[in-house]
Amino acid sequence: MGNLRSGNLGFPRIGENREWKKAIEAFWAGKTDEQELHQQLEAIRLGNLKLQQDKGLNIIPVNDFTYYDHILDTASMFGVIPERFGYQGGEVPLSTYYAVARGNKEAAASEMTKWFNTNYHYIVPELSGIKPELTVNRPLQAYKEAKEKLGIEGRPVLVGLYTFLKLSKGYDTSKLQEVIDLYLPLYIQVLTELKQEGVQWVQIDEPILVTSVDDQDLAYIKYIYTAINQQVTGLSVLLQTYFGALEHYAQITELPVQGIGLDFVHDNGHNLDSLRQVGFPQDKTLGAGIIDGRNIWRADLDQQADLLAEIKTLAKDADIIVQPSSSLLHVPVTLRTENKLDSVLQGALAFAEEKLTELVLLTREANGEKVEEAFQESRNALSALASSPARNKPNVRQLLEHISEQPSKREHEFSVRRVAQEKRWQLPFLPTTTIGSFPQTSEVRAARQKWRKGEWSQEKYSDFVKEQIRDWIEKQEEIGIDVLVHGEFERTDMVEFFGEKLAGFAFTSGGWVQSYGSRCVKPPIIYGDVDFLEPMTLEETVYAQSLTKKPVKGMLTGPITILNWSFVRSDISRQNVAYQIAFALRQEVEALEQAGIEMIQVDEPALREGLPLKRSDWDSYLEWAVLAFRLSTSTVKDTTQIHTHMCYCEFHDIIDSIRALDADVISIETSRSHGELVHSFEEHTYPLGIGLGVYDIHSPRVPSVDEMVSMIDRALQVLDPMLFWINPDCGLKTRGAEETVASLRNMVAAAEKFRESYAKVQL
């Protein structure tokens, strides 16, 4: 049998109390300078490494830390900075680095999109017209820092060349070989410098290999790693994959690398089946991802020990690294600060720090050490949760058993509903609206904290929220927006808010994870059967509607987004959890309609991110995801207008499913990649109401009227003007009040300008 060691693939960057976020945002606000930022982030980075060292891990990753995003780091390491930012070569200044991510007065930010099927977002590299160069060897810097300051012989982490290129834009994909040849020498230079410094192993992440990879992809991959193996001798490469099973196990394990990392948690058993059928090269190291890097449940140590024992047997003489299924970036840092969770639930959880303990325990057990006490503790904790009444609600289970009998289609087709809604609402041509939230100012956050701490009564807090609603209803009317929203001032997060009001959810005190840049979210935990308790949005929405004659949209988060943005129980299928949420939301939709709120937005920004990574699995997911949405929205009358919102997606990939949602109006985040999405409508007809975001809410810059007019004009070349809406990309929660008002004024002015020009053309 080979040697077994424990190792990690990456650790959360944000710090135990989000110190990382606070340091970066203080720098952006001008409260600290660059030197202070470097010092603060170094302390967090070294603290992360020390924690892993103290846990007894045999292998600790370095260069998994970032100042914003690891893909942006890779791009800036190679000088991949779009020309519009005025970059002149050499090491990328921090101001330019952040401008690419956030935009500035001179240039719009680069596109941001989902990291595979996770809730993390990365900055999309733009390769067009750029001759790359190695500006700084980031993995080398990280390795030297860990060794010199902590005595850690770390394993540098590097995003693989093929994954980097496949996630980038701005090049002719038919000339991918030429692009590879442009960047491959730089990768070889990075690895050569690591070898010269004495590095023994490097972790090269190629998660693209668990997607639908074809023979041409395999040829490129073989070309890349053959070149690395030939030109960088003496350096061992762990080719790391995660988020699923390899598409071509036999070919990948034959590559000229010294180790292969596999996900044995989210592979649906396929990697293990491949190991059984094909075996594993005995001259390679196997990275066995057996602890879930993406969810927060305590491992069943008995089950994972049995899995590891089988892997050991199948891998024969190969060395094995016991590791997470992916980087722990996707889970909170530690349970040590949690003191308000139910004891049964808390006992069944494991965050990043606790997962490191599990890795070490499983490694020790596999190496013959006695760890029975820890195993028994795991058994007891998981058994207590499984028998909890919260996981066994008869009324919820009964709905699932009779799901085929539940209404899942509107009474009439859209063409009929459209006539009824036009008569009911009488909106102007190109109606304007927003996506839902308005700025959550420091005043709003402070009020919420006082209420949560008991310093404010419920009545005082409710009065404060109503004051904010009244203020922003007045602002919207003064700006001239046609369909209003109440602003969501009572909501911390679009998923957490609903979870707090539904049965089956729990919430942590410090369970934060990074979403994008400094933006951190605290996902709810779906631990039990989801059930409706009482109306959740009625009070604020009805109050807002009482202040205006214009329509106010009811704002709900859809079942798939609540599912995908939560940590979800693993004892039943995600499909059945989605249906449970859908039934609960349906009761909220009906309550709003009965109260006179007849425009209701059920947001599904996370619909596409839930897609399986392999296209062969898409149809099944989309079928139940669409059904869940329709279970939520199909019982309303024809005049009630159902809206939905989605973040940017490759629209053409799932156009049939988006149509099948049968929402009367859909708004889509598009401003960072507007032309690409509009192009998809040249090939695919969309016959329902639609609004393509006309400005980027992730950037603090105020877009001009002409910019937005240009976007509207481009969209209306391929979309029906009579079905088109004007709106921002997304909610405005993270923006400042002044920039929000200025941007919305320009948006309404753009709509007016286009209405005038369109009217002249029609005459």
N, C-alpha and C positions, 0 to 999 in steps of 0.2 A: 504493500500500500504506500501511496505517496504521502508527502508531508501536508498537514493541515494548518493553516494560519488564518487569523481573523483580519479583515480589512474593510475599509470604508471607500465609498465612491465620491462623496461630497457631503458637506455639512451646511446647514442653514447659515446665511450670511448676516441675518438681521440682528443678532444679539438677543440675549435672554429677555431684555425689555425694549426691544426695537431701537437700541442705541445707534445702530447703523442708519436707520431711516432719519432719526433726529439729527445726526451729525451731517448727513448729506443735505437735508432741507435747511439746516442752519447756514450751511455754506451757500446754498442757492439764494437765501434771503439776505446775504451779505453780513450776517452776524458773526461769521468766522472767516478766516482767510484760508488759503490753500494749505499752508503748513499745518494749521490746526486740524484741518480735515484729514490730512495724511496721518497725523499722530493718532487721531481718534479711531480711524479705521484700522490702523496697524494694531492698536490695542485689542480691538474686536477680533481681528484675524488671528493674532497670536493666542488669544484666549480660547478660540475654537480649537486650535491645534493642541494646546495644553490639555484641554478637556479630553480630547481623544487619546492623548498620550497617557493621561491618568487612568482612563478606562482600561488600559492594557491592550489596546489594539496593536497588532503586529505591523499593519500597513496603514499609513495615514496619507490621504491625498493632499497635495498642495497645488495652488493655482486654481482652486475651485471658488475662491473669493473674487469679488468684483466691486467696482465703484458704481455700477448700474446694471449691467447685463453681460453675461459671459460671451455671447455671440458678438456684441458690440466690441468687447475686448479683443476678440480674435480679429475682427475687421480692422480695428485701429492698430493692432500689432503689425498688420501687413499694409498699413497706410491706405486702407479702403475707406476713404472719406469723400463723399460727393463733392464735386467741384464748387457747388453753390455755397459751401462753407468757407471758401477762401484758404483751404489748407495748402501749404507750400512744401510739404514733405518733412521727413524727420519724425521724431517722437511727437505724437499727437498731443497738443495742449489740452489741459483739462476743460478749458472753456469750449474748445471745439468738440471734444468728446461729448459733453453734455448738450451742446447745440444739436448734434446729430440726433440725440435721443429726444430732445424736448422742443427743438426749433428755437429761433431767435427772431429779432426784428427783420433781419435780412433774408432769412431762409426758413422754409418749412422743414419740420422734422422728418426723418426717415420713417417709413412704414413700420408699424408694430403689429405682430401677429402671434398666434398661439404656438407654444413650444409643443409640437406633436399633439397628443390628446390630453394635455395637462392644463391646469389653470394658470400656468406661468406664461408670460409674454416675452418675446425677444425682439430686438431691433433688426429689421431685415437689411442685410448688407446690399449695397448698390455697387455693382462691379463695373458698370458702363464707363468706358473710356479711361479706366484707371490702370496704370502700370504698377503692380504691387511691389513693395520693398519691405524688408524686415526692419521695422522702426525700433523695436525693443523686444527682447526675448523674455516675455512675461513668465513662462514656466521656469526659466532659469533663475529669474529674480526671486520667485516664490520658494524655489528649492534652497537657494543660498540663505534666504532669510530664516527659514525653519531650522536649518542646520546650525547656523551661526548663533541664533538667539535662543533656541530651545534644545539643541542637540538632536533634532529629529531628522532622520534620514527619510525624507518624504518621497512620495511617488508623484511626480508632476502629472497634471491632467491637461490634456489638449483636445479641443474639438477636432474631430477628424476632418481631413480635407474633403472627402466626398460628402459628408453631412453638411459641412460649411457651404460648399458650392450648391448643393441641392436646395438649401434653405435661402440662398441668395437670389437676387434678381438683376436684370440689366445686362444679360449676355445672351447670345444666340445658342440655344440648347443643342442645335445641330452641330455646333463647333465646340462641344464640351471638352473634347480631347485637347484642343488648343488652350482652353482655360486651365485645365489640369496641368498642362506643361508649363503654364505661367506661374502657378502657385506651388507646385511640387518641389522645386528647388528651395523655396523658402521654408517649407516644412522640414526638408532634409537639413537645412542650415540650423533650424531650431533644435532638432534632435542631435545633430553633430555637436553643437555647443553644450548640450546637456551631457552627452557622453564624455566630452572633454573635461567637464566639471566633476565627473565621477558618478553620475547618476547610473543606477543599475536597471531600474524599471521605469517605464513611462506608461501612463494610461491614456490611450487614444480613444475618445468616445465616438462611435459610429452608430447612433440609434437609428439612422436611416435604414439600416439593414433589417429592421423588423417590419418595415413597410413593404409594399408590393414591389419587390425588386425583380427586374427581368435579366435576361442573359447579357444584355449590353451593360447594365449596371455592374454585373458581376465581373465583366471584362475590365471595366474601369477600376474597380476595387482591386482586382488582382494586379493590374498594372501599377497602381499606386504603392501597394504594400510590397510588391517585388522590388520596386525601385528603392524603397526605404530599407528593405532588408539587405540589398546589395551595397548600398552606399553608406549605411550607418551600421557598421559591424560592432558587435560587443555590447549593444544596448538592447535590452529585452523590452518588447512591446506587448502590452495587454490590450488587445482589441476589444473594447467594451461595448456591449449592446444592452439595451434595456427598453422597457415599456411593452414587451411582447416577445413572440417567438421568431426565430430566424426563418426567413422565407426559404433559404437554400442552405440548410445546416451542413450537409456534407462538403459543399464547395467552400463555405466560409471557414470551417474548421481545418481545411487543408491549406489555407493561406500561409505564406511564409512569415508568420508572427510567432512569438514565443508563448502567448497566452490568449485565451478567448474568454470573455465575460458574458454569461448568459443569465437571463431573467427566468427564474423558476417559480415566480409568483403570478405574474400577469401573462403567462404564456398559454393559458388554457390547457396545460399539460403537454403541449406540442414539443417544447424543447426536451422534456424528459422522454417523450416517446422517441424522439430522434436519437437521444443518447442510448436508449435501449436498442434501437434498430441498427444504428451505425457505429456506436461506440465513440470513443474520444481518443485523439492522438496521445500516446503515452509520453511523448517528448514535449508536450505543451502543458502549461498551467491552466487549470480551469477555475475561472471566477464564478462561484456558485451563488447566485442571488436568491437567497431563501428567506430573507426578512423583507417584508413589504416596505418599500421606500416611499409609497404614495398614500398609504392609509394609516390610521392612528390606532388600530386595534392591536392589543397584545398578541404576540404569536402563540399559537398552540405548540409549545415546545416539544411535546411528545410527537406530534405530527411532523414538525419540521426536522426533528432528530431522525425520524424514520426516513424522511425524504433525503436528508444528507447521507444517511447510511447507504441508501440505494445508489445515490450519486457516486459515493466512494467506491462501491462495488463495480459499478459500470465503467467508471473512469480508470479502474485498475491502478496502474503505477503512477498516474499523473498527480502532480502536486495540486492541491485545492486551496483556494482562498474562500473563506466563508464570509459573505458580504451581503449588503442590501440588494434588492432587485434594481434599484436606481439610486441616484444621489438622494440624500435626505433633505435636499432643498425644498421638497414638496410637503414636509410635515413641520409642525411647531418644534421649538427648541427643547423644551423640558416640561415635565409634569411637576417639578419641585415647587413651582409657584401656584399651583392649583389647589385651592382650599375650600371651594364652594360647590364642587361637583358631588353628586350622590356617590356614596362610598362604593356601591356595587358597580356603577359605571366607571368610576375612576380606576378601580382595580383592574378593569379590563382594557385599559388604554396603555399605549406606549408611544411617546414622542421620540424625537431624534436621539436624545441622550439615553433614553431607556432602550431604544433599539440597538445602540452600541453595546449595552449590557447583554442583550439577548444574543448578539453576534458572538461575544466573548464566551458566554455560557455554552452555546451550541458547539463552539470550537473545542472548548474544554471537554465537554461530554464526548464528542467524537474522538478525542485523543485519549479517552479512557479515564478521565477524572470523575469523581463522584460529585454530582450537583443535584441530587434528588430533592433536596429541600426547595430549591428554586423551581424545579419542575412541578412539585406538588402545589406550590403557591400559584403557579400559572393555571393548573387544572381547576383549583378552587375558584379562582376569579372568573374564568370563562364559564364555568358551570352556573355560577350565581347569576350572571347576566342572561344566560340562555333561558333560565326558569323565571325571569322577571315578568310580572303581569304586563308591563309596558310592551313586551314583545309578543303578547298573546291576546289581542283584543278581538273578541268574536265578531262584532259588527263590521270591523274593517276586513277581516278575513272573508266574511260572507259576501261583501261587495266584489272582492277579487274572484270568488268562485262563480259569480254570475255576471262577469264583465261583458259577455256578448249581448246581454240584455239591456245594457246601459246605452242611452242616447249618445251618438258620436257623430251626427251630421246635422247641420242647420236645416230648418224646415224647407227653405227654398234656396235655389242656386244664387250666386253672386249677382247675375244679371237682373234678377227680380229684386234682390235686396238693395241693389244700387239705386234703382228708381225710388224705392220707398225711403231710402236714406237721404237722397237729394231733396226730396220733397220735405222731409222732416227737418233737415239741418240748414239748407239753403246757404251753403258756404260759398265764398268767392272763388273764382278761378285761381288755381295754385294756392290752396289754403296753407297758412303757416301754423306751425305748432312747435313744441319742444318735446324732448324724449321723456321728461318726467321730473328730474331733480334740479334744484337750484342751489347756489353756493351754501355749503355748510361752513359758515363763518366761525371764528373763534368764539363769538358770542353764543351761537347755537350749540357748539360743542360744550361750552362751559355750563350752559343751562341744563343740558342733558346730564352732565356729570353731577350737578347739584341735585337733580331729581333722583338719579340712581343712588346717590349716597344718602338720600332721605333729608337733605337740607331744604329741598323744595317739596311742597305738597303736590299731589296729582293735579289739583285744581290750578295751582300757580303755574305748573309746567304746561298744562293744557292751554291756559290763557296766553302764555308766551308763544307756543306753537301757533295759535290762532292769529296772534299779532304778526308773526312772520308770514303766514299765509295771506293775510289781508294786505300786507305791504307788497308782496310779489304779485298778487292778483291785480293790484293797482298798477304796478310796473308793467305787467304784460298788456293790460288794456291801453296804457299810455303809449307803449311801444307800437301797439297795433297788431299784436298776434291774434289769430283767428280762433284757434282752439287752445284753451288754457290748461294748465296743470296746477295742482296745489303746492308743489315744490318739495314734498317729502321731508320736511324739516324734522319730523318725528322719527325718522328712520336713520339708523347708523349705517346700515348696509342693506342692499335690496334683497338679500336672502335671509340674513340674520333677523330682520324685522318680522318676517312671516314665521320663521322657525320659532321665535319667542312666543307666538300666539297659537301655535299648533301643538297638539300632543305628539310625542315621539321624538322631539328634538331636545338637545342639551347644548349648553354654551360654556365655553371656557373663559377664564379671566385673562390668560395670556397666550392663547393658542394661535398666535399670528403666523402667517406665512406670506412670502413675497409673491405679489401678483405681477407687477411690472415696475421697474425702477424702484423708487422709494415707496411705492404704493403697496401697503400690506393689508391683508384681509384676515378676518378671524372666522373661518368657516364653521357653521353649525355642525353638530354631530347628530346624524339621524341614527338613533340607537333602538327605537321602538316603532310600533305601528303608528303611522301618521293619521291624525284624526282632527276634524274641524271641531272647534270648541265654541267660538262666537265670532261675530263679524270683526274684521281686523282693520279695515280701511274706511269704514263707513263714516265715522265721526268727522274726520278731517276733510274728506271729499265732499260730503254733503254741506259742510260749513263753507268750503270754497265756492261751491256752486251757488250758495245763497247770496254771495257777494257780487255776482255778475250775471248778465243775461247771455253771455257767450257760453258755449259748452265747455265744461271742465271734464277732462278724462279721469276715470278711475284708473289707478295704477297698481297693477299686480305683477309679481314675478312668476313666470311660467313653471310648470312642473319639471321640465327637463333642466332648466337653469338651476332651480333649487336643488335638484339631484346632483348635477355636475359641479356645483359650487359648494357642496357639502362633503363632509366625510361621511360615507354611507356604510350602514351596517352590512356585514358580509355573510350573514346567515341565510338571506333570501336573495333572489335575483334583483338586479338594479331595475329591471323592467317592472317588477311588481311594486317596488318602492315608488317608481314614477307614477303608477296607477293610483297608489294610495294618496299621493300628493295631489293628483288631478281631481280626485273625488272631493278632497277638502277644498280646493280652489273653486270648484264648480259651485259650492254653496256660497262662497264669497261673491262670485260673479252674479249669482241670482239675487243676493241681498242688495248689491249695488243697483241692479236694474229695478228692483222693487222700490228702492228709495229715490228713483228718478234719475239715476246716473246711467245714461244710455250711450256713452262712449266709454269703452273699457279697454285699456291696453294691457295685454298679457305678454310680458316681455320674455323672449327666448334668445338672449344674446349668446347663450352657450350651447345652442342646438348643435352646431357643426362640430364644436370641439369634442363632443362625445362620440363622434364617428370612430369606429374601430380603425386601426392603422392599416389594415388590409382591406382593400376594396371588396374582396369577396365576402366580407362580413357586414358591409354597409346596409344592404337591403333589410336585413333583419332588424338592425338598430333603428333605422329610419321608420320602419313600419310601426314599431311600438312607440317611438317618440312622437310621431304624428298623431297616433291614436290618443296618447296621453294629453296632448294639447287640445284635441277635439273633445275629449271627455270633459275638459274644463270649460269649454266655450260654446257648446252646441245647443244649449237649452234656451238661449235668449231669443227674443222676437226679431223679425226682419229689420225693424228700424234701429235696433241697437247695433251700433257699429263696433266691431271688434278690431282693435289694432294690435300689432305686435312689433317688436324691435329686435334686430339682430346686429351683432358686431360683424365686422368685415369677414366675409367668407368668399371662397371661390364659388360664386353663385351658380355657375353652370353645372357644377358637380352635383348639386342637390336641388336643382330647379323644380323637378317634379314633386319632390317632397315639400318644398316651400309652398308651391301651389296647393298641395293637398292639405296644408294647414287650414285653408279656406278662411284666412283672416281678411277682413274687408280692406284693411290698410296695413302695409308693412313698411317700416323705416329701417334703413340699412346704413351702418357706419361705412363710409366710403372715401372720405376726403383725402386720405393718404395714398389711396390707390384708385382714385375716381375713374380715370380713363380705362383701367383694366376691367373694372366691374361694368362700366357702361358698354364696353366692347362685347361683353357676354350677352347683353340684351340685343345685340345685332344678330345673334345666332339663336336666341331663345325668347319667345314671346312671353310677356308677363301680363295677364289680363285683369289683374286686380289693382286696387289702389296701392301706390308706392311712393315713398320719399327717400331719395338718396341724400345722405348727409352732405350739406354744402360747406361745412367748415369743421376743422379739427378741434375738438374740445380738449385733447390731451396736451395742447400747446398753449402757453399764455398769450401768444400773439393775437391781435384783433385783425381778422381778415377784412380785406376791402370789399366794397360793394361790387366792383368790377370782377374780382376773383369769383365771387359767388354767382354773379350773372353768367360768367363763362361756364361754370359747372352746370348751372341750370340748362343753359343752351345746349351743352353737349349731351346731357341726359335726354332732353326732349327731342333730340334727333332720332331716338330709338324707342321712346316710351310715349304712351298716349297722354297728351297734355291735360286731358279732362280727368285723368286718374292720378295726376302727379301732385305730391305734397312737398312743401319746403320746410326743412328742419335741420338742426345741427346733427352732428355725427352721433352723439350719445348724450347721457345726462350731464348736467353742469355742476354737479356736487363739488368737484375738486377745484373749480375755478373761483376767482375773485369776483365780487359783485360788480365793480366798475367795468372790468373787461367783459363780463357776461352781458351787461346792459348794452355796452358799445357794440359787441358782436351781434346781438339780437336786433339792434336798430339797423345795422347794416344788412342783416338777413332780410328783414321786412322791406327795407329800401330796395334790395335786389329783387324781391318778389314783385314789388310795385313797378319797378323799372321794366321787368320782363313782361308784366301784364300789359303795360302801355305799348311796348314794342310789338307784342304779339297781337294786340287789338288792331294796330295799324296794318300789320301784315294781312290780317283777316279781312280788313276793309278793301 
